């Protein structure tokens, strides 16, 4: 069993309970513990603060925690639980409390819903989900609400796969490693999608379906657009170290013209998980990269936003 847990951030909403189920199965796949974290409601936080400030032994130690009670009851009925399940009731704002527990626990990932209990129904991504995905020191998986699920067909080229959005020269190694580890844990293929720039022309069709190519198919010259062939070869070179570490993970490669975000959103209709890096490696800021932001806003399935976890990766 790995000592790094999977954190599930819950608030009792249907969105967060979908994320809890996703986190439960992820922990089982990785042989990891499950840490269920939720931020106490304001009334409970005020009570806890008052009791601590007054040092009044006559005040009961317990305070209302309906979310914790509800989640415990749900997990008791689950068909299988990870080897260890812990619960943490947190104080403070949701983004800061989750950022702190992620920094302290060094988890495999933190899983949360795309919208919380307080979100407006019209918003595709809640403010807490965005803030955590932007600042957490660990990979953050955002599970969309049910209305955004597309129910992709089994014939979709990304069906059941882990899909990695790769910029061959800039995506940090931590992002690549996370994608390979997820594919290995699921026993599925890793599909790698990169975009290349192509001058507009009268015969170019941006919206055509992309083709996935196994690495061995790149051995000969083959046909295709030179920019596409060059991108596929750059992918192959970049992926070689990870393929050595994960020899049992089948790899499919795709190079597409134009908009990487749009292609990854389309892949999310049927993919098991889409993995992207959080920031452009040359821009250290509290701003999320455009591809990650577009996916969190529009993806139809779970998206993992992975920061650069090591200094050497940050500087790549």
SVG drawing of the C-alpha trace seen along z (x, -y; Angstrom):
<svg xmlns="http://www.w3.org/2000/svg" viewBox="-29 -35 45 40">
<polyline fill="none" stroke="black" stroke-width="0.4" points="0.0,0.0 1.3,-3.5 1.5,-5.8 0.3,-8.8 -3.5,-9.0 -6.1,-10.1 -8.0,-13.2 -11.7,-13.5 -13.0,-17.0 -16.7,-16.9 -19.4,-19.4 -22.4,-17.1 -23.6,-18.3 -24.3,-15.8 -21.3,-17.1 -18.9,-16.4 -20.4,-13.0 -19.7,-12.0 -16.1,-13.1 -16.1,-11.0 -17.0,-7.9 -14.4,-8.7 -11.8,-9.1 -12.8,-5.9 -12.2,-3.8 -9.0,-5.7 -7.7,-4.8 -8.6,-1.2 -6.8,-1.1 -3.6,-2.6 -3.8,-0.6 -3.8,-4.0 -5.7,-5.3 -8.6,-7.6 -8.7,-10.9 -12.2,-12.5 -11.9,-16.2 -14.5,-18.8 -14.7,-22.3 -17.0,-22.8 -20.0,-25.1 -19.6,-28.6 -21.9,-27.9 -19.7,-25.0 -16.5,-27.0 -17.9,-29.8 -18.9,-27.4 -15.5,-25.7 -13.8,-29.1 -16.0,-30.4 -15.5,-27.2 -11.7,-27.5 -11.6,-31.2 -13.8,-30.9 -12.1,-27.7 -15.5,-26.7 -15.5,-23.0 -19.3,-23.1 -19.7,-23.6 -19.9,-20.2 -16.9,-19.2 -19.0,-18.0 -20.5,-20.3 -22.9,-19.8 -21.1,-18.2 -23.9,-17.0 -21.6,-16.6 -19.2,-14.4 -22.1,-12.2 -23.7,-11.9 -20.4,-11.0 -19.6,-8.3 -23.0,-6.8 -22.6,-6.7 -19.1,-5.0 -20.4,-2.4 -22.7,-1.2 -19.9,-1.2 -19.2,2.2 -15.4,1.9 -13.3,-0.5 -9.6,-1.4 -7.2,0.1 -7.5,-3.0 -10.2,-5.7 -9.7,-8.9 -11.9,-11.9 -10.8,-15.5 -13.1,-18.4 -11.3,-21.6 -11.7,-25.2 -11.2,-28.3 -12.1,-29.1 -12.5,-26.1 -9.6,-26.8 -7.1,-27.6 -8.1,-24.7 -7.8,-22.3 -4.5,-23.8 -3.1,-23.4 -4.2,-19.8 -2.8,-18.9 0.6,-20.5 0.6,-18.5 -0.5,-15.2 1.4,-15.1 -1.4,-13.0 -1.4,-11.2 -4.2,-13.5 -7.0,-15.7 -10.4,-15.0 -13.3,-17.4 -16.5,-18.2 -16.7,-21.0 -19.3,-22.9 -20.0,-23.0 -23.2,-23.4 -23.1,-27.2 -22.5,-27.4 -24.8,-29.0 -26.4,-26.4 -25.3,-28.3 -21.6,-28.1 -19.7,-25.3 -16.8,-25.6 -17.2,-26.7 -14.8,-29.3 -13.5,-26.9 -12.7,-24.2 -10.8,-26.8 -8.9,-28.2 -7.8,-24.7 -6.8,-23.5 -4.8,-26.7 -2.9,-26.7 -2.7,-23.2 0.7,-21.5 -0.6,-18.2 -2.5,-16.9 -6.2,-18.0 -8.9,-15.9 -12.1,-17.8 -15.1,-15.6 -17.8,-17.4 -21.5,-17.3 -23.8,-14.8 -25.3,-17.3 -22.0,-17.7 -21.5,-14.0 -21.6,-13.1 -21.8,-9.4 -19.2,-8.8 -19.6,-5.7 -17.3,-2.8 -16.2,-3.4 -14.8,-6.9 -11.0,-6.9 -10.5,-7.9 -13.0,-5.5 -11.8,-4.2 -8.3,-5.7 -6.2,-8.1 -5.6,-11.1 -2.5,-13.3 -2.4,-16.8 1.3,-17.1 3.5,-20.0 6.6,-18.0 9.0,-20.9 7.2,-22.4 5.0,-19.9 6.7,-19.1 7.9,-15.5 5.5,-15.3 2.5,-15.6 3.8,-12.8 4.5,-10.6 1.1,-11.1 -0.6,-10.2 1.4,-7.0 0.8,-6.0 -2.9,-6.5 -3.0,-4.4 -0.9,-1.7 -3.3,-1.6 -6.3,-1.3 -4.7,1.2 -5.6,-0.9 -3.9,-2.7 -2.4,-6.2 -3.4,-8.4 -1.1,-11.4 -2.5,-14.4 -0.4,-17.3 -1.3,-20.3 0.8,-21.9 0.5,-25.2 -0.5,-25.0 -0.9,-28.0 -4.5,-28.2 -5.2,-26.8 -8.2,-26.1 -8.1,-22.4 -7.3,-22.3 -10.1,-20.7 -9.6,-21.5 -12.7,-19.7 -11.8,-16.3 -11.4,-13.4 -7.9,-12.9 -6.1,-9.6 -4.1,-7.8 -0.9,-6.2 1.1,-3.6 4.8,-4.6 6.0,-1.7 4.1,-3.1 6.5,-6.1 9.5,-4.0 9.1,-4.6 8.7,-7.8 5.0,-7.4 2.6,-10.0 1.2,-13.0 1.8,-16.6 5.4,-17.4 4.4,-19.4 2.3,-16.4 5.2,-13.9 7.6,-16.2 5.2,-16.6 4.7,-12.8 8.5,-12.3 8.9,-14.9 6.3,-13.1 8.1,-9.8 11.4,-11.3 9.8,-13.0 7.8,-9.9 10.7,-7.5 11.9,-7.7 8.4,-7.2 7.7,-4.3 10.8,-2.6 9.5,-3.1 6.0,-1.8 6.7,0.8 3.2,2.4 1.3,-0.8 0.2,-0.9 0.8,-4.3 -1.2,-5.9 0.0,-9.2 -2.0,-11.9 -0.9,-15.2 -3.7,-17.6 -3.7,-21.0 -4.9,-24.1 -6.6,-24.1 -5.4,-21.5 -8.0,-22.5 -10.9,-21.8 -9.5,-18.3 -9.0,-17.4 -12.5,-18.6 -13.8,-16.3 -11.7,-13.4 -13.1,-13.9 -16.5,-12.7 -15.3,-9.1 -11.9,-9.2 -11.5,-7.7 -9.4,-10.8 -7.8,-13.7 -4.5,-14.9 -2.9,-18.3 -0.3,-20.5 -1.4,-23.5 0.9,-26.3 3.1,-27.2 6.5,-26.3 7.9,-29.8 5.2,-31.6 5.2,-31.2 2.0,-32.9 -1.4,-32.3 -2.8,-32.0 -3.8,-28.7 -2.8,-27.8 -5.3,-28.3 -5.6,-24.6 -6.2,-23.6 -8.7,-26.4 -10.6,-25.5 -10.8,-21.9 -12.1,-22.6 -14.7,-24.8 -15.9,-22.5 -14.8,-18.9 -17.4,-16.2 -15.4,-13.9 -12.8,-14.0 -9.8,-16.3 -6.5,-16.0 -4.6,-19.3 -1.0,-18.5 1.5,-21.1 5.2,-20.8 6.1,-19.1 9.9,-19.4 12.2,-22.3 13.9,-20.6 10.5,-20.1 9.5,-23.7 12.5,-24.9 12.2,-22.5"/>
</svg>
